[in-house]
């Protein structure tokens, strides 16, 4: 399969957004559960590092003048995410920290980001499909 670092980055963003969607839906489902603590998915800092840092390259050493020099790409396109529990906030008398308005806004934002990113990945493969069809 033809993949670029950019597509791998977008695919890992889709995985993080999918996890955020599941965690947010779980928060909404537990909005009335006593002592339930809200959870969030955090990946923006890692995404920023991946975008700003770009790919790093290593120059492989040779021990003979006749050897070819090769550059190796070391950057991993995956954006790691983690699930964080909000232990401090209390929204209800039952020590639940879920604010349904915040969760619905997060759900909407996540859906928009997911649709945009999925469209980017789909567009990448559509370009390859059109290129290959043009070779016929």
One Martini backbone bead per residue (centre of mass of N, CA, C, O) as a GRO file, in nm:
protein
  136
    1UNK     BB    1   0.099   0.034   0.020
    2UNK     BB    2   0.054   0.373  -0.016
    3UNK     BB    3   0.263   0.573   0.200
    4UNK     BB    4   0.290   0.847   0.404
    5UNK     BB    5   0.367   1.035   0.667
    6UNK     BB    6   0.109   1.203   0.654
    7UNK     BB    7  -0.091   0.965   0.659
    8UNK     BB    8   0.005   0.842   0.925
    9UNK     BB    9  -0.065   1.088   1.092
   10UNK     BB   10  -0.369   1.092   1.026
   11UNK     BB   11  -0.430   0.805   1.131
   12UNK     BB   12  -0.346   0.864   1.427
   13UNK     BB   13  -0.554   1.085   1.468
   14UNK     BB   14  -0.800   0.906   1.426
   15UNK     BB   15  -0.745   0.728   1.672
   16UNK     BB   16  -0.760   0.954   1.884
   17UNK     BB   17  -1.048   1.051   1.809
   18UNK     BB   18  -1.186   0.783   1.865
   19UNK     BB   19  -1.112   0.774   2.164
   20UNK     BB   20  -1.251   1.041   2.238
   21UNK     BB   21  -1.534   0.952   2.160
   22UNK     BB   22  -1.556   0.715   2.360
   23UNK     BB   23  -1.500   0.876   2.621
   24UNK     BB   24  -1.732   1.079   2.589
   25UNK     BB   25  -1.961   0.871   2.580
   26UNK     BB   26  -1.895   0.761   2.863
   27UNK     BB   27  -1.946   1.023   3.014
   28UNK     BB   28  -2.244   1.053   2.932
   29UNK     BB   29  -2.336   0.774   3.050
   30UNK     BB   30  -2.204   0.884   3.350
   31UNK     BB   31  -2.353   1.153   3.452
   32UNK     BB   32  -2.519   0.989   3.709
   33UNK     BB   33  -2.272   0.869   3.841
   34UNK     BB   34  -2.144   0.812   4.126
   35UNK     BB   35  -1.807   0.917   4.143
   36UNK     BB   36  -1.756   1.003   3.861
   37UNK     BB   37  -1.480   1.054   3.641
   38UNK     BB   38  -1.365   1.239   3.410
   39UNK     BB   39  -1.252   1.189   3.073
   40UNK     BB   40  -0.958   1.230   2.863
   41UNK     BB   41  -0.798   1.304   2.551
   42UNK     BB   42  -0.441   1.332   2.492
   43UNK     BB   43  -0.252   1.483   2.183
   44UNK     BB   44  -0.162   1.777   2.103
   45UNK     BB   45   0.137   1.791   2.192
   46UNK     BB   46   0.234   1.556   2.011
   47UNK     BB   47   0.141   1.682   1.747
   48UNK     BB   48   0.314   1.936   1.762
   49UNK     BB   49   0.584   1.788   1.765
   50UNK     BB   50   0.546   1.642   1.491
   51UNK     BB   51   0.517   1.901   1.321
   52UNK     BB   52   0.766   2.072   1.417
   53UNK     BB   53   0.992   1.845   1.396
   54UNK     BB   54   0.953   1.635   1.212
   55UNK     BB   55   1.189   1.472   1.041
   56UNK     BB   56   1.449   1.265   1.112
   57UNK     BB   57   1.792   1.220   1.018
   58UNK     BB   58   2.026   0.967   0.941
   59UNK     BB   59   2.364   0.917   0.907
   60UNK     BB   60   2.533   0.668   0.778
   61UNK     BB   61   2.804   0.490   0.836
   62UNK     BB   62   3.123   0.438   0.693
   63UNK     BB   63   3.423   0.215   0.625
   64UNK     BB   64   3.415   0.292   0.312
   65UNK     BB   65   3.458   0.482   0.026
   66UNK     BB   66   3.265   0.283  -0.159
   67UNK     BB   67   3.034   0.348   0.000
   68UNK     BB   68   2.718   0.427   0.037
   69UNK     BB   69   2.510   0.681   0.116
   70UNK     BB   70   2.264   0.683   0.381
   71UNK     BB   71   1.936   0.767   0.468
   72UNK     BB   72   1.751   0.767   0.776
   73UNK     BB   73   1.435   0.744   0.896
   74UNK     BB   74   1.310   0.809   1.244
   75UNK     BB   75   1.035   0.913   1.228
   76UNK     BB   76   0.729   0.889   1.386
   77UNK     BB   77   0.392   0.931   1.288
   78UNK     BB   78   0.288   0.874   1.552
   79UNK     BB   79   0.029   0.970   1.786
   80UNK     BB   80   0.018   0.983   2.102
   81UNK     BB   81  -0.213   0.881   2.359
   82UNK     BB   82  -0.410   0.980   2.654
   83UNK     BB   83  -0.584   0.896   2.948
   84UNK     BB   84  -0.756   1.134   3.155
   85UNK     BB   85  -0.835   1.199   3.489
   86UNK     BB   86  -1.069   1.403   3.664
   87UNK     BB   87  -1.023   1.453   4.013
   88UNK     BB   88  -1.119   1.754   4.109
   89UNK     BB   89  -1.394   1.778   3.999
   90UNK     BB   90  -1.737   1.906   4.085
   91UNK     BB   91  -2.078   1.908   3.970
   92UNK     BB   92  -2.215   1.735   4.190
   93UNK     BB   93  -2.336   1.595   4.485
   94UNK     BB   94  -2.207   1.298   4.379
   95UNK     BB   95  -1.905   1.355   4.265
   96UNK     BB   96  -1.948   1.439   3.976
   97UNK     BB   97  -1.752   1.556   3.667
   98UNK     BB   98  -1.993   1.589   3.462
   99UNK     BB   99  -2.048   1.802   3.178
  100UNK     BB  100  -2.275   1.788   2.934
  101UNK     BB  101  -2.198   2.040   2.765
  102UNK     BB  102  -1.899   1.972   2.727
  103UNK     BB  103  -1.940   1.691   2.599
  104UNK     BB  104  -2.103   1.785   2.349
  105UNK     BB  105  -1.884   1.974   2.239
  106UNK     BB  106  -1.665   1.758   2.213
  107UNK     BB  107  -1.820   1.576   2.020
  108UNK     BB  108  -1.846   1.781   1.789
  109UNK     BB  109  -1.547   1.848   1.750
  110UNK     BB  110  -1.452   1.559   1.695
  111UNK     BB  111  -1.626   1.509   1.444
  112UNK     BB  112  -1.505   1.734   1.270
  113UNK     BB  113  -1.210   1.637   1.283
  114UNK     BB  114  -1.260   1.356   1.167
  115UNK     BB  115  -1.381   1.435   0.894
  116UNK     BB  116  -1.139   1.598   0.793
  117UNK     BB  117  -0.920   1.376   0.818
  118UNK     BB  118  -1.062   1.162   0.644
  119UNK     BB  119  -1.060   1.340   0.389
  120UNK     BB  120  -0.754   1.355   0.360
  121UNK     BB  121  -0.700   1.052   0.327
  122UNK     BB  122  -0.892   1.004   0.092
  123UNK     BB  123  -0.757   1.208  -0.104
  124UNK     BB  124  -0.488   1.062  -0.128
  125UNK     BB  125  -0.604   0.797  -0.259
  126UNK     BB  126  -0.748   0.934  -0.495
  127UNK     BB  127  -0.495   1.029  -0.641
  128UNK     BB  128  -0.380   0.745  -0.695
  129UNK     BB  129  -0.619   0.635  -0.851
  130UNK     BB  130  -0.609   0.844  -1.081
  131UNK     BB  131  -0.320   0.783  -1.168
  132UNK     BB  132  -0.361   0.477  -1.234
  133UNK     BB  133  -0.592   0.522  -1.443
  134UNK     BB  134  -0.405   0.701  -1.638
  135UNK     BB  135  -0.214   0.447  -1.728
  136UNK     BB  136  -0.418   0.289  -1.930
   0.00000   0.00000   0.00000
